[in-house]
Amino acid sequence: MKAFVIGFVMFLIGTALTDIASECNLAGFYMELGCTPIPNADNSTKCPDAFTCPDLHPDPSMCYYRGVPYRDRTMIPQNMIKNPCSLACQCSVSGKPRFDCAAVDCVETFDTDLQQQCINTYELGSCCSSGTVCGKDAIASLKTCEVDGQTYREGESFEPKNSRKTCVCTAQWNGTLDDPKNCRDINCGIEIHYQDKLFQNCAPIFLGSDAFCPIAFTCPTNTSKVIRGLNLRAVSAECVFGNVTLSVGDEVTVDEKCTKCKCNVPPFVSCTKKNSCNE
């Protein structure tokens, strides 16, 4: 009975964290890095005011992934990597620590003629398509999944809105996103692809209002300037940008065009890049 209670409590905690990751600004980014949410002082919202993050680089001569250190020229075991498009990732510490991974080119990205006659099919843990179904009759015979007003054929992949999950339409699809046979959590591969940026306390850049997977990071330069703002939420936690400390509400200028950076949810400064400079 005790084991059941503990398991049920852990399930509730996991569910709560999943909800936070899908509904709260930057929560998914922080939770992928192993950070812990700090509840807001007045409990006015379930979204955290800030996060407490582990030391992502205790030793600057090593690379780190999910808390595990890797020496120069050593590889992350593939079964440990949560992002299926990150393959053969090797640590390099010549200069700043970083991971170098094999390039992944999916054939469906380039074969536009095939896309007009067939649909690509996927397996849940794959990066690229694992097969194709061609011909009107064959495609019409496939089961369908209705999600967010869109129709997907059996084998097609999709990302339900506000879920931080990627799913594959199956014949057994019942609309449940928590079924591990149909859906998995999206992993952005932040530590792998931006290891050197995390080491320098750079700021993630998100496209538009989508604080999901960063499209890049921006680092401090000689022209970066802090613009002090108002900490209206009275958050005591602070952001770090390079060697500079900012309070919630402070902004920092960066070299990237159409990009605005601010200390909003510590400890990272976060940036938003407009879809168009005319916006």
PAFI-53785 format. One record per residue (C-alpha): x, y, z. Coordinates in steps of 0.02 Angstrom, whole numbers. Example, Ala and Ser with C-alpha at 12.3 -4.5 7.8 and 13.67 -1.06 7.14 Angstrom:
<pts>
[[615,-225,390]]
[[684,-53,357]]
</pts>
This chain:
<pts>
[[0,0,0]]
[[143,118,44]]
[[225,86,-125]]
[[60,124,-211]]
[[42,290,-118]]
[[219,342,-161]]
[[193,295,-342]]
[[29,391,-349]]
[[110,545,-272]]
[[252,537,-399]]
[[123,522,-537]]
[[34,678,-475]]
[[199,773,-465]]
[[245,718,-640]]
[[75,770,-706]]
[[89,940,-621]]
[[262,968,-696]]
[[197,920,-868]]
[[56,1046,-851]]
[[180,1181,-798]]
[[294,1140,-945]]
[[152,1158,-1071]]
[[65,1310,-996]]
[[199,1420,-916]]
[[323,1533,-1003]]
[[498,1456,-1014]]
[[450,1310,-901]]
[[486,1178,-1033]]
[[655,1255,-1070]]
[[704,1253,-886]]
[[638,1080,-849]]
[[738,1005,-993]]
[[893,1075,-906]]
[[844,991,-743]]
[[794,1153,-656]]
[[670,1160,-510]]
[[523,1282,-512]]
[[510,1413,-374]]
[[324,1449,-338]]
[[270,1630,-341]]
[[254,1711,-170]]
[[68,1748,-170]]
[[10,1587,-258]]
[[-87,1693,-382]]
[[-38,1577,-524]]
[[36,1404,-539]]
[[170,1470,-655]]
[[338,1489,-565]]
[[417,1659,-537]]
[[589,1583,-563]]
[[687,1420,-568]]
[[835,1351,-475]]
[[956,1268,-594]]
[[1097,1146,-558]]
[[1276,1196,-598]]
[[1278,1149,-782]]
[[1469,1158,-790]]
[[1555,1114,-626]]
[[1716,1082,-724]]
[[1748,1193,-876]]
[[1864,1061,-950]]
[[1718,940,-971]]
[[1555,933,-1068]]
[[1396,893,-972]]
[[1234,813,-1026]]
[[1095,779,-899]]
[[1219,797,-758]]
[[1344,670,-827]]
[[1520,733,-867]]
[[1606,688,-1032]]
[[1791,710,-1066]]
[[1863,779,-1226]]
[[1829,664,-1376]]
[[1710,550,-1282]]
[[1535,517,-1348]]
[[1366,516,-1264]]
[[1292,339,-1273]]
[[1152,348,-1399]]
[[1027,267,-1281]]
[[1053,412,-1159]]
[[1006,546,-1286]]
[[827,606,-1274]]
[[826,698,-1443]]
[[813,572,-1587]]
[[893,693,-1711]]
[[1052,707,-1607]]
[[1166,568,-1666]]
[[1347,522,-1629]]
[[1375,671,-1514]]
[[1554,694,-1457]]
[[1624,813,-1327]]
[[1752,941,-1382]]
[[1840,1056,-1259]]
[[1957,1147,-1376]]
[[1911,1320,-1315]]
[[1734,1318,-1246]]
[[1654,1148,-1209]]
[[1532,1091,-1343]]
[[1459,935,-1422]]
[[1485,897,-1606]]
[[1352,783,-1681]]
[[1328,696,-1847]]
[[1227,791,-1976]]
[[1054,718,-2006]]
[[977,742,-2179]]
[[802,670,-2195]]
[[756,620,-2372]]
[[580,691,-2353]]
[[655,864,-2333]]
[[720,862,-2512]]
[[610,743,-2613]]
[[465,860,-2656]]
[[406,748,-2800]]
[[379,605,-2679]]
[[280,717,-2561]]
[[153,755,-2698]]
[[115,570,-2728]]
[[142,490,-2558]]
[[134,524,-2372]]
[[282,497,-2258]]
[[256,384,-2108]]
[[350,393,-1943]]
[[390,293,-1789]]
[[376,382,-1623]]
[[561,380,-1580]]
[[628,417,-1754]]
[[702,578,-1821]]
[[664,548,-2005]]
[[520,457,-2088]]
[[529,268,-2080]]
[[422,233,-2233]]
[[297,296,-2360]]
[[122,256,-2417]]
[[88,295,-2600]]
[[-66,297,-2710]]
[[-239,372,-2680]]
[[-321,206,-2635]]
[[-184,155,-2513]]
[[-186,325,-2428]]
[[-377,327,-2420]]
[[-378,158,-2331]]
[[-273,222,-2186]]
[[-350,260,-2017]]
[[-362,445,-1971]]
[[-336,549,-1815]]
[[-427,714,-1785]]
[[-321,834,-1683]]
[[-339,1023,-1663]]
[[-457,1031,-1812]]
[[-332,940,-1926]]
[[-343,765,-2000]]
[[-189,654,-1997]]
[[-168,486,-2082]]
[[-102,332,-1994]]
[[87,349,-1978]]
[[92,539,-1994]]
[[171,640,-1854]]
[[101,797,-1773]]
[[125,910,-1622]]
[[-37,947,-1527]]
[[-56,1129,-1477]]
[[5,1180,-1304]]
[[66,1006,-1262]]
[[257,999,-1284]]
[[228,828,-1361]]
[[253,748,-1530]]
[[134,609,-1580]]
[[109,482,-1718]]
[[-65,440,-1782]]
[[-101,255,-1754]]
[[-249,140,-1782]]
[[-272,138,-1592]]
[[-271,328,-1572]]
[[-401,383,-1443]]
[[-349,564,-1419]]
[[-249,530,-1259]]
[[-83,622,-1262]]
[[-16,528,-1110]]
[[-12,360,-1201]]
[[175,322,-1227]]
[[133,215,-1378]]
[[67,369,-1470]]
[[156,522,-1398]]
[[320,572,-1317]]
[[385,731,-1239]]
[[479,845,-1357]]
[[662,865,-1311]]
[[747,1017,-1388]]
[[924,950,-1363]]
[[974,1113,-1278]]
[[1124,1046,-1184]]
[[1188,957,-1338]]
[[1167,1093,-1469]]
[[1201,1244,-1358]]
[[1328,1176,-1233]]
[[1451,1319,-1263]]
[[1313,1451,-1249]]
[[1253,1384,-1082]]
[[1434,1387,-1023]]
[[1443,1573,-1064]]
[[1275,1617,-982]]
[[1203,1672,-1149]]
[[1017,1702,-1178]]
[[900,1586,-1275]]
[[808,1662,-1423]]
[[630,1606,-1458]]
[[532,1642,-1616]]
[[381,1753,-1590]]
[[281,1710,-1435]]
[[334,1528,-1442]]
[[445,1500,-1288]]
[[463,1317,-1335]]
[[627,1263,-1414]]
[[753,1404,-1437]]
[[805,1441,-1616]]
[[973,1511,-1559]]
[[1064,1594,-1414]]
[[1137,1769,-1404]]
[[1291,1809,-1301]]
[[1355,1971,-1223]]
[[1461,2086,-1332]]
[[1549,2251,-1305]]
[[1392,2341,-1365]]
[[1270,2252,-1246]]
[[1185,2372,-1126]]
[[1069,2342,-979]]
[[911,2447,-970]]
[[844,2445,-793]]
[[657,2415,-778]]
[[524,2390,-644]]
[[513,2228,-546]]
[[323,2235,-534]]
[[310,2056,-468]]
[[439,2090,-330]]
[[537,1934,-377]]
[[699,1919,-278]]
[[783,1795,-398]]
[[898,1871,-528]]
[[953,1834,-706]]
[[1132,1814,-764]]
[[1189,1868,-938]]
[[1374,1834,-959]]
[[1449,1914,-804]]
[[1306,2038,-781]]
[[1165,2017,-655]]
[[990,2082,-695]]
[[831,2100,-595]]
[[661,2046,-659]]
[[599,2184,-775]]
[[772,2233,-837]]
[[809,2224,-1023]]
[[974,2202,-1115]]
[[1016,2259,-1292]]
[[1091,2130,-1411]]
[[1162,2133,-1587]]
[[1028,2023,-1666]]
[[900,2120,-1767]]
[[716,2116,-1717]]
[[762,2032,-1552]]
[[710,2093,-1379]]
[[791,2019,-1223]]
[[728,2033,-1045]]
[[746,1959,-871]]
[[573,1887,-850]]
[[591,1713,-772]]
[[763,1695,-690]]
[[898,1635,-697]]
[[912,1653,-887]]
[[881,1812,-985]]
[[763,1761,-1125]]
[[742,1839,-1296]]
[[599,1852,-1420]]
[[634,1871,-1605]]
[[494,1942,-1712]]
[[435,1835,-1859]]
[[455,1991,-1965]]
[[551,2151,-1933]]
[[396,2246,-1989]]
[[295,2182,-1841]]
</pts>
